[in-house]
């Protein structure tokens, strides 16, 4: 999972410390002790503690897109696809335990080095939702609807984890809260109040002029 060599050794040590102490309680010295590497070796692989956390977040979330694709592959309807996608997301949160949830909580901070990676993951999930709804109804909804659903699932997982665990009962409860919102988003023909995607912005005259390459005589 963490890869071979020194980098993988450091990532594995970082994972052990984060799972035990949380992101905020993780220091470079803790990682050095867990990884059995020198400070110089650590900084040759990672420029900072946050860079090591970003590398760990990359490894921890790499399985999410593939897991969701496998989960929805055999679904026969868009509703089943999104239901299985939600289950796959919650399963990873539960199986990853404190490590995955701590990294997600860190990635929510806008100034975190992990934030861009989280945004890329969310963008992929939004695209999946959009395709399922368009196939189901022919409508293209405002992407903010799907972003809100993802934020809801993510936020509820973090809320239920506040006591240090995300149990099967917690997972079931989060699923029960989020799934009806997903089903409502899919039932767009019965709920005309759901907004369509806004039109593409019209470029200003200055922007249009700037996009035209000057011709040489």
Beta strands, then each sheet from edge to edge (+ up, - down):
end
